[in-house]
Amino acid sequence: MKFGAASLNNLETVLASELKELERQTGRRFGDTKRPLPVSVRSGAAVSMPGMMETVLNVGLTEGTLRGLVRLTGNPRLALDCYRRLIEQYAEVVDGADPRIFEEIIEKEIAESGLADRHEFDTEQLKSIIAEHQSVCDQKLGRMLPEKPIDQLVATIEAVLKSWMSSRAKSYRALNGIPDDAGTAILIQAMVFGNGGPTSGSGVGFTRNPADGADALYVDYLANAQGEDVVAGRRNALGADELKRRAPRAYRDLVANKEILEKTFGDMQDFEFTIEDGQLYMLQARSGKRTPLAALQIAHDLVAAGLVTADTALKRLSSIDVDGVEYQELIVPQGVEPIAHATAASAGVAVGLAAIDPARVSELKKSGKGVILLREHAETQDIAAVAEADALVTARGARTSHAAVVARQLGKACLVACDALSIEPSGRAARFGGVEIAEGDTLSVDAATGLIYAGALEVKRTKPKEMLAEIKKWRRKSHGAGAEPAI
């Protein structure tokens, strides 16, 4: 969409009013050169669509406000890193730039400086990267990041709204029965900074395990990072134990918030958080996507805990083939060893043909066999291929990356952060360490253990009989004595 003159004037009037309230609460001002208020711009659809729409962080930073952020935080590196991120995200989301043009600049700087990753850049290296980014924007896109903060804000709002009609968003809605005219709101929040050093970080979590439904915090966390680092699927994340070690006070608050969220909403919640200098900030929460097995377990446990009624639980399970839910495990013959290990991000197993190019999934499915999609890191643009495949395995990424969340919700086996996996430049072959895999070779993957095997293994399937029996009781009670509705 594109704002006309009238709607643009109305938008700026609304923004001016709402920003004043945000400024009052934070004691800072949007666009101010002394006490600037950078903001994030996110979608706020009534129905969660993880990773399908755009987000832009650090909006409002300019050459002028950058100096103010340095003075405000006393952390020049933080300010420069935020500015670098804004230039990248604005160019990608608003101007449609290919993310690889910025990745190449960063990878080149990492290689030349001998650093482990981008989080070790000092201020001089960040200044150099920013200058290169600006040059790329000028030469390849024909325009720079706007110097007026309000121009940045309006443009990012427009871009986030426009992403409602992106191909990946439309594919997701089609898969989940969400109407195209449902629309979305925009959420504008004051920035808190997870990239301020070792006591800061960002993460995504679930109040229960979205793969099997276990009642335990399920958290991916990155120190000295912003939220997009976790959900984009390009970096391997740390778990709850590491978060507890690095930021114990924030971890305790997160555990307390788990109970608050579930009592408030009566359901397992997916949440995003930032830790700034050891202080926890909850950014958003929504009912979490889960596998069918997890949906069954969570419904059972929430009723047992008195958090929801049996009728509410039955309504939540109405879209699931409850009778088809099962436990799955691979039968591994003695002497057969896995060819790789990855981080388990789902439940269940899959046996099928390796697909390396997402465009080839449909063709391989015609064989009547399962298909296992191998990717360096899954992008949300791959959603159609993930929906057709039986499993997703990525070399990089976190359990809570957008692609993993979608795969879980679709009931797909999913493994991430497989260090042994490398994709050949041809896009037709891959390697698991010393084992070469051509497209069409058969693999067996276990999304519970994270183990990957060459060839086809037998699958053992069992029913969760006790939970199914409990649901039958709920249905009899709901439909009246003597009723035996099918599940």
C-alpha positions as CSV (number, residue, x, y, z in Angstrom):
1,M,0.0,0.0,0.0
2,K,1.0,3.6,-0.4
3,F,-0.3,6.5,1.8
4,G,-2.0,9.3,-0.1
5,A,-1.6,12.9,1.1
6,A,-4.7,12.9,3.2
7,S,-4.0,9.6,4.9
8,L,-0.4,10.6,5.4
9,N,-1.4,13.8,7.2
10,N,-3.9,11.8,9.4
11,L,-1.2,9.2,10.2
12,E,1.3,11.9,11.2
13,T,-1.3,13.5,13.4
14,V,-2.0,10.2,15.1
15,L,1.7,9.5,15.5
16,A,2.4,12.9,17.0
17,S,-0.3,12.3,19.6
18,E,0.8,8.8,20.5
19,L,4.5,9.5,20.5
20,K,3.9,12.3,23.0
21,E,2.5,9.7,25.4
22,L,5.4,7.4,24.8
23,E,7.8,10.3,25.3
24,R,6.1,11.2,28.6
25,Q,6.5,7.6,29.9
26,T,10.1,7.2,28.9
27,G,11.4,10.7,29.5
28,R,12.9,10.8,26.0
29,R,11.8,12.3,22.7
30,F,11.5,10.8,19.3
31,G,14.1,12.5,17.0
32,D,15.7,14.4,19.9
33,T,19.4,15.0,19.5
34,K,20.0,14.9,23.3
35,R,17.7,12.2,24.7
36,P,16.5,10.3,21.6
37,L,13.8,7.7,21.6
38,P,14.4,5.0,19.0
39,V,11.4,2.7,18.4
40,S,10.6,-0.7,16.9
41,V,7.8,-1.1,14.3
42,R,6.1,-4.5,14.4
43,S,2.9,-6.0,13.0
44,G,0.0,-6.6,15.3
45,A,-2.3,-9.0,13.5
46,A,-5.2,-10.4,15.5
47,V,-4.1,-13.9,14.6
48,S,-0.4,-14.7,15.1
49,M,1.6,-15.2,11.8
50,P,5.2,-15.8,13.1
51,G,7.8,-14.5,10.7
52,M,5.4,-13.7,7.9
53,M,5.4,-10.0,8.3
54,E,8.2,-7.5,8.6
55,T,9.8,-5.8,11.7
56,V,12.1,-2.9,11.8
57,L,14.2,-2.0,14.9
58,N,16.0,1.2,16.0
59,V,13.7,3.5,13.9
60,G,14.5,7.2,14.4
61,L,18.3,6.9,14.5
62,T,20.1,9.5,12.3
63,E,23.5,11.1,12.3
64,G,22.1,13.6,14.8
65,T,20.2,11.3,17.1
66,L,23.1,8.8,17.1
67,R,25.3,11.2,19.0
68,G,22.5,11.7,21.5
69,L,22.2,7.9,22.0
70,V,25.9,7.7,22.7
71,R,25.6,10.4,25.4
72,L,22.5,8.8,26.8
73,T,23.9,5.3,27.1
74,G,27.6,6.0,27.4
75,N,28.1,3.2,25.0
76,P,29.3,4.2,21.5
77,R,29.5,0.7,20.3
78,L,25.9,0.0,21.2
79,A,24.8,3.2,19.3
80,L,26.8,2.4,16.2
81,D,25.6,-1.2,16.1
82,C,22.0,-0.1,16.3
83,Y,22.6,2.4,13.5
84,R,24.3,-0.3,11.4
85,R,21.3,-2.6,12.0
86,L,18.8,0.2,11.0
87,I,20.5,0.9,7.8
88,E,20.4,-2.8,6.9
89,Q,16.8,-3.4,7.9
90,Y,15.4,-0.2,6.4
91,A,17.1,-1.0,3.1
92,E,15.8,-4.6,3.1
93,V,12.3,-4.0,4.3
94,V,11.5,-0.5,2.8
95,D,13.7,-0.5,-0.3
96,G,13.7,-4.2,-1.1
97,A,17.5,-4.6,-0.9
98,D,19.0,-8.1,-1.0
99,P,20.2,-8.9,2.5
100,R,23.3,-10.6,1.0
101,I,24.8,-7.2,-0.1
102,F,25.2,-6.3,3.6
103,E,26.1,-9.8,4.7
104,E,29.0,-9.7,2.3
105,I,30.3,-6.5,3.8
106,I,30.1,-7.9,7.3
107,E,31.6,-11.3,6.4
108,K,34.5,-9.5,4.6
109,E,35.2,-7.4,7.7
110,I,35.1,-10.5,10.0
111,A,37.6,-12.4,7.7
112,E,40.0,-9.4,7.4
113,S,39.9,-8.6,11.1
114,G,40.2,-12.3,12.3
115,L,37.3,-12.0,14.6
116,A,34.9,-14.8,15.5
117,D,31.7,-13.0,14.6
118,R,30.1,-9.5,14.2
119,H,29.5,-9.1,17.9
120,E,33.3,-8.5,18.4
121,F,33.4,-5.4,16.1
122,D,34.8,-2.4,17.8
123,T,33.6,1.2,17.2
124,E,36.1,1.9,14.4
125,Q,35.1,-1.3,12.5
126,L,31.4,-0.4,12.9
127,K,32.1,3.1,11.5
128,S,33.8,1.5,8.5
129,I,30.9,-0.9,8.0
130,I,28.3,1.9,8.3
131,A,30.2,3.9,5.7
132,E,30.2,0.9,3.3
133,H,26.5,0.3,4.0
134,Q,25.7,3.9,3.2
135,S,27.7,3.7,0.0
136,V,25.8,0.6,-1.1
137,C,22.4,2.3,-0.4
138,D,23.5,5.3,-2.4
139,Q,24.9,3.4,-5.4
140,K,22.6,0.4,-5.6
141,L,19.3,1.7,-4.2
142,G,19.6,5.3,-5.2
143,R,18.8,6.7,-1.8
144,M,20.1,6.8,1.7
145,L,18.4,6.3,5.1
146,P,16.2,9.3,5.6
147,E,17.6,11.9,8.0
148,K,14.2,12.9,9.3
149,P,13.1,10.4,12.0
150,I,9.4,10.9,11.1
151,D,10.1,10.0,7.5
152,Q,11.7,6.8,8.7
153,L,8.7,6.0,10.9
154,V,6.1,6.6,8.2
155,A,8.0,4.6,5.6
156,T,8.6,1.6,7.9
157,I,4.9,1.6,8.9
158,E,4.0,1.5,5.3
159,A,6.4,-1.3,4.6
160,V,5.2,-3.4,7.5
161,L,1.6,-3.0,6.4
162,K,2.5,-3.9,2.8
163,S,4.1,-7.1,4.0
164,W,0.6,-8.4,4.8
165,M,0.3,-9.2,1.1
166,S,3.7,-10.7,0.7
167,S,3.8,-14.1,-0.9
168,R,4.9,-15.8,2.3
169,A,2.1,-14.2,4.3
170,K,-0.5,-15.2,1.8
171,S,0.9,-18.7,1.8
172,Y,0.7,-18.9,5.6
173,R,-2.9,-17.6,5.6
174,A,-3.9,-20.1,3.0
175,L,-2.4,-23.0,5.0
176,N,-4.1,-21.8,8.2
177,G,-7.5,-20.6,7.0
178,I,-6.9,-17.0,7.8
179,P,-8.8,-14.6,5.5
180,D,-6.8,-12.1,3.5
181,D,-9.1,-9.2,4.6
182,A,-8.5,-9.8,8.3
183,G,-5.8,-7.0,8.3
184,T,-3.2,-6.0,10.8
185,A,-2.4,-3.3,13.2
186,I,1.0,-1.7,13.8
187,L,2.8,-1.9,17.2
188,I,5.3,0.8,17.9
189,Q,7.4,0.3,21.1
190,A,10.3,2.2,22.7
191,M,13.5,0.3,22.1
192,V,15.4,-1.5,24.8
193,F,18.8,-2.8,23.8
194,G,19.9,-6.4,24.0
195,N,23.1,-5.6,22.1
196,G,24.7,-3.5,24.9
197,G,27.2,-6.1,26.1
198,P,27.5,-9.5,27.9
199,T,24.8,-8.7,30.5
200,S,22.3,-7.9,27.8
201,G,20.7,-10.1,25.2
202,S,17.5,-11.1,23.4
203,G,15.4,-14.2,23.2
204,V,12.2,-16.0,22.4
205,G,10.5,-18.5,24.5
206,F,7.4,-20.7,25.2
207,T,5.9,-21.3,28.6
208,R,5.8,-25.0,27.7
209,N,7.6,-27.2,25.3
210,P,5.9,-26.6,21.9
211,A,7.2,-29.9,20.5
212,D,5.9,-32.4,23.1
213,G,3.9,-30.2,25.5
214,A,6.1,-30.7,28.6
215,D,5.5,-28.2,31.4
216,A,8.9,-26.5,31.2
217,L,10.3,-23.2,29.9
218,Y,11.5,-23.5,26.3
219,V,13.9,-20.6,25.7
220,D,16.3,-19.6,23.0
221,Y,18.7,-16.8,24.0
222,L,21.5,-14.8,22.5
223,A,23.8,-12.6,24.5
224,N,24.7,-9.1,23.2
225,A,22.0,-9.4,20.5
226,Q,18.7,-8.0,19.2
227,G,15.6,-10.0,18.7
228,E,15.9,-10.4,14.9
229,D,19.2,-12.3,15.5
230,V,17.2,-15.1,17.2
231,V,14.2,-15.4,15.0
232,A,15.8,-14.9,11.6
233,G,17.3,-18.4,11.7
234,R,20.8,-17.5,10.8
235,R,22.4,-18.0,14.2
236,N,22.5,-20.8,16.7
237,A,21.1,-19.9,20.1
238,L,21.7,-20.7,23.7
239,G,19.1,-22.3,26.0
240,A,17.5,-21.6,29.4
241,D,20.5,-23.0,31.3
242,E,22.9,-20.5,29.7
243,L,20.5,-17.6,30.2
244,K,20.3,-18.6,33.9
245,R,24.0,-18.5,34.2
246,R,24.5,-15.2,32.4
247,A,21.6,-13.3,33.7
248,P,20.2,-15.0,36.9
249,R,17.9,-12.1,38.0
250,A,16.3,-11.9,34.5
251,Y,15.9,-15.7,34.5
252,R,14.1,-15.7,37.8
253,D,11.8,-13.0,36.5
254,L,11.2,-15.0,33.4
255,V,10.2,-18.1,35.4
256,A,7.8,-15.9,37.5
257,N,6.3,-14.5,34.2
258,K,5.7,-18.0,32.9
259,E,3.0,-18.5,35.6
260,I,1.6,-15.1,35.2
261,L,1.2,-15.5,31.4
262,E,-0.5,-18.8,31.6
263,K,-2.9,-17.8,34.4
264,T,-3.8,-14.6,32.5
265,F,-4.4,-16.1,29.1
266,G,-5.2,-19.7,30.0
267,D,-2.9,-21.1,27.4
268,M,0.7,-21.9,26.5
269,Q,2.3,-18.6,25.4
270,D,5.0,-17.7,22.9
271,F,6.9,-14.6,24.1
272,E,9.7,-12.3,23.1
273,F,12.0,-10.6,25.5
274,T,15.0,-8.4,25.8
275,I,17.5,-8.1,28.6
276,E,19.2,-4.8,29.0
277,D,22.0,-4.6,31.5
278,G,20.5,-7.6,33.4
279,Q,16.9,-6.1,33.4
280,L,14.2,-8.2,31.8
281,Y,11.7,-6.6,29.4
282,M,8.8,-8.6,28.0
283,L,8.1,-7.3,24.5
284,Q,5.0,-9.3,23.4
285,A,3.1,-12.6,24.1
286,R,0.6,-14.6,22.1
287,S,-0.8,-18.2,22.1
288,G,2.1,-20.4,21.0
289,K,2.2,-22.5,17.9
290,R,2.6,-26.2,18.8
291,T,2.7,-29.7,17.3
292,P,-0.5,-31.8,17.4
293,L,1.1,-34.0,20.1
294,A,1.9,-30.9,22.2
295,A,-1.6,-29.5,21.7
296,L,-3.0,-32.7,23.1
297,Q,-0.6,-32.8,26.1
298,I,-1.1,-29.1,26.9
299,A,-4.9,-29.3,26.7
300,H,-4.8,-32.3,29.0
301,D,-2.5,-30.6,31.6
302,L,-4.3,-27.2,31.5
303,V,-7.6,-28.9,32.3
304,A,-5.9,-30.9,35.1
305,A,-4.4,-27.7,36.6
306,G,-7.8,-25.9,36.5
307,L,-6.6,-23.2,34.1
308,V,-9.2,-24.0,31.4
309,T,-12.4,-26.1,31.3
310,A,-12.7,-29.3,29.4
311,D,-15.1,-27.6,26.9
312,T,-12.5,-24.9,26.2
313,A,-9.8,-27.6,25.7
314,L,-12.1,-29.4,23.3
315,K,-12.7,-26.3,21.2
316,R,-8.9,-25.8,21.0
317,L,-8.5,-29.3,19.7
318,S,-11.3,-29.1,17.2
319,S,-9.0,-28.4,14.3
320,I,-6.7,-31.3,15.1
321,D,-7.1,-35.0,14.0
322,V,-6.8,-36.1,17.6
323,D,-7.2,-39.8,16.7
324,G,-4.2,-39.4,14.4
325,V,-1.8,-38.1,17.2
326,E,0.9,-40.6,18.0
327,Y,4.3,-41.0,19.5
328,Q,6.9,-41.9,16.9
329,E,10.5,-43.3,17.2
330,L,13.0,-44.8,14.8
331,I,14.0,-48.4,15.2
332,V,17.8,-48.3,14.9
333,P,19.5,-51.6,14.2
334,Q,22.5,-52.6,16.3
335,G,25.6,-51.2,14.8
336,V,23.9,-48.4,12.8
337,E,25.4,-45.0,13.8
338,P,24.0,-41.6,13.1
339,I,25.8,-39.5,10.4
340,A,25.0,-36.2,12.3
341,H,23.5,-34.6,15.4
342,A,21.4,-31.4,15.5
343,T,19.3,-29.5,18.0
344,A,15.8,-31.1,18.3
345,A,13.1,-28.5,17.5
346,S,10.0,-30.6,17.1
347,A,8.6,-34.1,17.8
348,G,8.3,-37.2,15.7
349,V,10.4,-38.7,13.0
350,A,10.6,-38.7,9.2
351,V,12.0,-40.9,6.5
352,G,12.3,-39.6,3.0
353,L,14.3,-38.2,0.1
354,A,16.7,-35.4,0.6
355,A,15.7,-32.1,-1.1
356,I,18.2,-29.3,-1.1
357,D,16.4,-26.8,-3.4
358,P,13.0,-25.9,-2.0
359,A,11.6,-25.7,-5.6
360,R,12.3,-29.5,-5.9
361,V,10.2,-30.6,-3.0
362,S,7.0,-30.9,-5.1
363,E,8.7,-33.0,-7.7
364,L,10.3,-35.4,-5.2
365,K,6.9,-35.8,-3.5
366,K,5.5,-37.3,-6.7
367,S,7.5,-40.4,-5.9
368,G,5.1,-41.2,-3.1
369,K,7.9,-41.1,-0.6
370,G,8.6,-38.6,2.2
371,V,10.8,-35.6,1.6
372,I,13.4,-34.0,4.0
373,L,14.3,-30.4,3.2
374,L,18.0,-29.6,3.9
375,R,18.8,-25.9,4.2
376,E,21.7,-23.7,5.4
377,H,19.2,-21.7,7.3
378,A,15.5,-21.7,6.6
379,E,13.8,-18.5,5.4
380,T,10.1,-17.8,5.9
381,Q,10.0,-17.6,2.1
382,D,10.4,-21.4,2.2
383,I,7.0,-21.9,3.9
384,A,5.4,-23.5,0.9
385,A,8.2,-26.0,0.6
386,V,8.2,-26.7,4.4
387,A,4.5,-27.3,4.2
388,E,5.0,-30.0,1.5
389,A,8.0,-31.6,3.0
390,D,7.9,-34.1,5.9
391,A,10.9,-32.7,7.7
392,L,13.2,-29.6,7.9
393,V,16.9,-29.8,8.8
394,T,19.0,-26.7,8.9
395,A,22.7,-26.1,9.4
396,R,22.1,-23.0,11.4
397,G,19.3,-21.4,13.4
398,A,17.4,-21.7,16.7
399,R,14.5,-23.7,17.9
400,T,12.4,-20.6,18.1
401,S,13.3,-19.2,14.7
402,H,10.3,-18.3,12.6
403,A,10.9,-21.2,10.2
404,A,11.1,-23.7,13.1
405,V,7.9,-22.3,14.7
406,V,6.0,-22.8,11.4
407,A,7.4,-26.3,10.8
408,R,6.4,-27.3,14.3
409,Q,2.9,-25.9,13.9
410,L,2.5,-27.9,10.7
411,G,3.5,-31.1,12.5
412,K,6.8,-31.4,10.7
413,A,9.9,-33.0,12.1
414,C,12.4,-30.2,12.6
415,L,16.1,-30.1,13.5
416,V,18.2,-27.0,13.6
417,A,21.8,-26.0,14.2
418,C,23.3,-29.1,12.6
419,D,27.0,-28.1,12.5
420,A,27.9,-31.1,10.4
421,L,25.6,-30.0,7.5
422,S,27.0,-28.0,4.6
423,I,25.2,-27.3,1.3
424,E,27.3,-27.6,-1.9
425,P,27.4,-24.4,-4.0
426,S,25.6,-26.3,-6.8
427,G,22.5,-26.7,-4.7
428,R,22.2,-30.3,-5.6
429,A,24.3,-32.0,-2.9
430,A,25.1,-31.7,0.7
431,R,27.5,-33.1,3.3
432,F,27.0,-34.3,6.8
433,G,30.7,-34.2,7.8
434,G,32.4,-36.8,5.7
435,V,29.1,-38.2,4.3
436,E,28.0,-36.8,0.9
437,I,24.3,-36.7,0.3
438,A,22.9,-36.2,-3.2
439,E,19.4,-34.8,-3.8
440,G,17.1,-37.8,-3.8
441,D,19.2,-39.9,-1.3
442,T,17.2,-41.4,1.6
443,L,17.6,-40.0,5.1
444,S,15.9,-40.8,8.4
445,V,15.7,-38.1,11.0
446,D,14.5,-38.1,14.7
447,A,13.2,-34.7,15.8
448,A,13.2,-35.7,19.4
449,T,16.8,-36.8,19.7
450,G,18.2,-34.7,17.0
451,L,19.9,-37.7,15.3
452,I,20.2,-38.1,11.5
453,Y,20.8,-41.4,9.8
454,A,21.6,-42.4,6.2
455,G,19.0,-44.7,4.6
456,A,15.5,-45.7,5.6
457,L,14.9,-46.9,9.1
458,E,11.7,-48.5,10.5
459,V,9.3,-46.3,12.4
460,K,7.5,-47.4,15.6
461,R,4.2,-45.7,16.3
462,T,2.2,-45.8,19.6
463,K,-0.9,-44.0,20.7
464,P,-1.1,-41.7,23.8
465,K,-3.9,-43.9,25.2
466,E,-4.3,-42.3,28.6
467,M,-4.8,-38.8,27.1
468,L,-7.1,-40.1,24.4
469,A,-9.2,-41.8,27.1
470,E,-9.4,-38.6,29.1
471,I,-10.6,-36.7,26.0
472,K,-13.3,-39.3,25.4
473,K,-14.5,-38.6,29.0
474,W,-14.7,-34.8,28.2
475,R,-16.6,-35.5,25.0
476,R,-19.1,-37.8,26.8
477,K,-19.7,-35.2,29.4
478,S,-20.1,-32.4,26.8
479,H,-22.5,-34.4,24.6
480,G,-24.4,-36.0,27.5
481,A,-24.4,-39.3,29.2
482,G,-24.2,-42.3,27.0
483,A,-22.7,-40.4,24.0
484,E,-19.6,-41.9,22.4
485,P,-18.6,-39.3,19.8
486,A,-15.6,-40.3,17.7
487,I,-12.3,-38.6,18.2
